[in-house]
C-alpha cells in the first residue's frame, strides 16, 4: 500500500503558550493596544480567563497567518484587531 502524507500544518502555539504570550504583552504594555483592549473586554463583563482567551485568539490568528502564508508578522493589522476588541456591537437581523 502506498503511503500518502500531506505537509504538516504550521505550528500554532498551544493555549498555555498563548496565555504566556498575552500575559507578557500585558505586563510589558507591548504592543500598546493590548492593555486598553483588555480593559474594554473587562468592562464588557468578561472575566480574566475569557479576556486572556479573547486576546490569545487574536494573537494566534496573526501568528498562524504569518506562518501559513510565510510572510512577516503584520504588527499594524494586529494593532487594528486589538483596537476592535470590545468595540464590536452585535448585528441586528
Buried (B, 14 or more C-beta within 10 A) or exposed (E): EEEEEEEEEEEBBEEEBBBBBBEEBBEEEEBEBBBBBBEBBBEBEBEEEEBBBBBBBBBBBBBBBBBEEEEEEBEEEBBEBBEEBBEEEEEEE
